[in-house]
Amino acid sequence: MKNLLYLLFILPLLFSCGDDDSSSDKNDEKQVNSDVEAFCECFKNPTRDCEDEMEKLEDEFKIDEKRYDAFAKGAREMCPDAEKYISRMN
């Protein structure tokens, strides 16, 4: 009887504790949108602080190419005049 209880209730709990990728994808999308908005704002109104932030972003893109690809796609749509700067960031 204990074995039956174990098989019916406890064992499924062990297999149901998986990682939910959908929340991770939403967070990644929010991060990319934030990066794109900050980039476009800096492109329109350049300041030294913006340049510093963009340099940090470039360093992060060197580590995470997938993030750069998503950023570049969004930035090209949002501020197409900045193409030479977008290409330089990779």
N, C-alpha and C positions, 0 to 999 in steps of 0.2 A: 504494500500500500504506500509506503514511504517512497519507493522507487517511482511509482505512478505519479504521485504528487510532484516529485522532483522533475520528472519528464514533462509534465503538463504545465507547470507554473514557473519553476526556477530556470530551467534551461532556456526557454524563449526570452527571458529577461537578459540573459548573457548576450544573446545575439541581437537584441534590439538596441543596444547602446552604441550605435554607430555615429560617425561624424556627419553632421548636416552641412553639405557643401553650399546649399542655397544661400544661407546667411553670409557665408564667406564671399560668395560672388557679389552679393549686394554691397558688402563693405568695400570690395575692390572697385566696384562701379562708382561708389560715392567718392572714393579716394581719387580715381581718375578724373571725375567731374570737378573735384576740388582743385586738382593740379591744373586742369585746362583753364578753369576760370581764373586762377591766380596768374597763369602764364599770359593769358590774353589781357588781363588788367595791366600787367607789367609791360607788355608790348605797347599798349596804348599810352601808359603813363609811367615811363621808366624812372626809377629812383635807385639809389645805391642799395637800399634794403631789398628791393625787388631783385636786383642783380645777384645779390648774395643768396637769396632764396632759390633763384633759378640755378645757380651753381651747385647748390646742395641737391637740387632735383636732378641735375645732370649726373651727379655722382651716384644717386640712387638708381637711375636708369641704367648705368653701367653694370649694376648688380642684378637688376631685374628687367630683362629685355621684354618680357611679356607686358609689363607695366608701361614701358616706353611705347610699344606698339599700340596699345589702347590709348595712351595719351596722344600720340601723333595723329591717330585717326580723328579723335575728338577735336584736337587743336586745329587741324586742317579744315574741319567743318565750321568751327566757331570763329576762327580768325585766319582766313586763308592768306592774307597779306604777309603773314609771318613765316612763310614756308622756309626761307633760308635759316631762320633761327630754329625752327622745329628740326630740320635735318641736321643741324650742327649739334643738337643735344644728344645724339646717339654716338 
